[in-house]
């Protein structure tokens, strides 16, 4: 199981755009259940520990910290 931490920008978007962004937030929370920190839906590109994920009409940029079992959500932007 993974823990999730949001950057200030991503956290502000999550709060300020609710409930219109509920689908992408649900998808992000579902990442906590993945075995490797990678999503099982949407389009994801991975470069080392960085991921760019297109899901629910949004782009999510996040970092996987395997040692700390953390997912750092840096950016959430609508497409």
Steps between C-alpha positions, in 0.01 A plus 500: 500500500625846408461833674425812296628851552389799291710801404350835589388552138341155474336533841357840412357364176350202684320727748411794275359293211295254702252343411585543129827308539359213705576235234871584485525519880337157531747360246792650695374349825469161326877513437551425871378145432738427210795269559754715314357854514389485137138533390310219332293740287561810294813582304822511702857576396775420747858629504684359799303614807292761311160428347277704270150358512196600294182401680146640536568793265806607705877470489659395827876523554625303796813349648536149643717463811535122526707511819255718691201343324378853416338646191562874467234666284670809356255619233133446415385685187181467297551401136 
